[in-house]
């Protein structure tokens, strides 16, 4: 009988955000599939969950791991998929395993948890839909095409970036898109959570004044707003 793959969200910085269902899944799992076994091991220790078999599944080995993990699921194993923080398979490894499990008829359950992109959008004040662009290409024509494609979007754009490169990304967005409402959300849910904005121009200026920023960064930029509709000329009654 096929087993069960549970896709589990874990805290992005505050352990109090660990969902109860996530705790149950981690406790009952035969093994935990994770990005970094050291970080997940620390999480289990902090949550007093004891030791569990941990299987490394990151961007450099996930293609090789799929066949082995799927074989375990097909003979009844109960596996939990997590990332280092937040929801797995969203700009993180895991989508490949989920797709393979579904194609093989293995049951997949998703247990919701914190997601940095969703938190950043909720705290931005930008209404409407959003596009999760993930991590941008680092340079060259591919980066310019990425900026051009997203710059035309009417939806809010959400991007993840390293603290070492986020200033360059904000500057490139300003150069390509002009000044738009924007927020950089840093260290979400942690002690030193910070929001920098409220637009690209001021954000770039703030980052230039600093020697750098630390921690995980989410950049949220408002999409292209529709042009205001032209008012129809007011008709006046004809005079006789």
N, C-alpha and C positions, 0 to 999 in steps of 0.2 A: 504494500500500500504506500503511495507517495507520501512524503513527509510534508513539512510546512516551512515556508520561508516568511519570516516576519521582518518587515522593514521598520526600523524603530528610530524615532527621533530622540536625541539626547540633548542635555543643556548646552548652550553656547557660551556659558560663562558662570551662571548661577546655579548651583546644585539644587536649590529649592525649586527649580523649574522642571525637575525630573518627573515626567508623568507617571502616575501609579501603574498604568497598564504596561509602560515600558519596564518598570521594575519587575513586574510579574513575568514578562517575556524573557528578560535577562536571567532571572532565577531559574526558569524552566527549560532554557535552551540546552541542547546537546553541545553546541559550540557557537561561538560568536565570530562572525566574519567582520573584520574591521580594517581601517586604513593603517593604523599604527598600533601594534600590539602593546607597546609601552604605555601609550596614552589611555587606551581602553582598559588596560590592567590597572592603572592608577584610578580610573573612574570606578571600577568595580570595588577597589579597596576603599575609596572614599565613601561609597554607598553601602559598605559592609555587606557586599554580595559574595564574598569569598572568591576562590579561584575557579575559573572556567577555561576550557580549551579555547584558545584564541587563534584564528586563522587570518593571516595577513592577506589583504586584498586591496591593492592600491593601483594607481594609474600605470605603474610599470609592470605589473604582473597580472592584472585582472583578466586579460585574454587567456592566459595560461591556466588560471584558476577555475574558469567557468566549468570546464568538463569534469574536473574532480569534485567540485561543489555540487554540481547537478547530479552526479552519480550518487552522492550521499543523500540528497533529497529524494531521489527516486527509490531508495530502499528504506525510506521512513524516517530519516533524520529530521530533527527540528532545529533549524538554523535561524539565528538572529543576525540581521545585517545592520551595522551602525557605521557612522563616519566619526571623525575626530570630534565634531561638534555639529549640532543641528540635525537636519534631515538628510539621510544618505541619498545618493543618486540625483541630487540637485546640485549641479556644479561640483560634484564629488563622485568618486567611484561607486558603482552599484547598479547602475541602469542595465548594464550588460547581463548581470546575473538575474535581475528581475525579469528581463525579456526572455532569457533562456528558460527560466522556471515556468513562466506563463506558456511559452511555446510547447513545453513538455507536459503540460497539464498539471503542474505542481501548484498547490494552493499558495497564494501570496496574500498575506495580511499586512496592512499598513497601520502602524500605531503612531498617531500624530504627536509631534513635539515641536520645540522651538525651531524657527527658521529665520536666519538673519535678514534675508531679503524681505520677508513679510513684515518683520518688526520695523525695518527701516522705512518701508512704504507707509506703514500705519503711523509712524512718527513724523513723516514729512509734511503732512497736510495736503498732499497732491491728490486730487480726486480722479476717479476713472480707473481704467485698467493699467497694467504695467507689463513691461517686457523684462524678463530676467536675462541679461546678456552674459552673465558669468564673468570669467576672467578675460580681459581683452588680449588680442595679439600684442606682442611687445613692441614691434617696430615694422617699418617697411610698408609696402603697398597693401599688405593684408590688413594692417592696422588702419590705414587710410580708408580702405573699403568698409571696414567695420564701422568707423566713425560716420561715413557717408550714409550707410544703410540705416543705422540707428538714429541719425540726426533728422531723418525725415519722418520718424515715427510720431504719431499723435499721442501715443501712450507714454507714461513715465518710464524712464530707462533706469534699470538697477544694475550696477556692475560691482563685482568684487575686485579688489586689488591689494597687492602687498603694500604695507606701509612705506616701503622703500621706493615704490613707483607711483604712489597715488597722486603725488604733486604733479608729476609729468602727465598723468592721465587727465587730471582736472584742467591743466593748461592746454592740452591738445583739444579737449572738448570745447573750451572757451574759444580757441582759435577757429575750430571747425563749425561750431554752432552759434557763436555769439553768446551774449550774456543771458542766461536762463536761470530761473529759480532752481536752486540745488542745495542739497545737504550732504555732508560727509558724516556718517554715523560711525563712531569709533568705539571699540570695546563695549558693544551692546550687552546689557544685563550685568556688566561687571562694575567693580567699585569706581573705576575711572572712566565710566561712560561719558562720551562727549559728542556734541553735535556742532559742526562748523558750517556756516552758510552766511546768508540765506540765498546766495546766488553764486554762479560760477566765478564772476569777477572778484567778489569779496573772498570767496574760498581760496582762489589762487593767491591773492594778496596775503591772506592769513598764513597759508602754507609756505610762502616765500620768506616770511618773517621768522618762521620757526626753523630750527636746525633739522627738524624731521618730526615724524609722529611715530608712535608705537602702537602695536596691537592690530587686531583684525579690523579692516575697513570696508564699509559699504557706501558706495556713492550713488545717490538718488538724484536724478535730473528730470525736471518736468519736460514732457513732450511738446511737440509743436502745437500751439493753440490755434484753433480755427480762426480765420480772418473774420472780423466783425461784419455782419450783414449790412449792406448799404441800405439806408432808409429810402423807402419809396417816396417820390415827390408828393407833397400834399396837394390834392386837387381842390380848387376853390370853385364854388358855384358860379356859373356864367351869369354875368349881369346883362340885363336887357335895357 
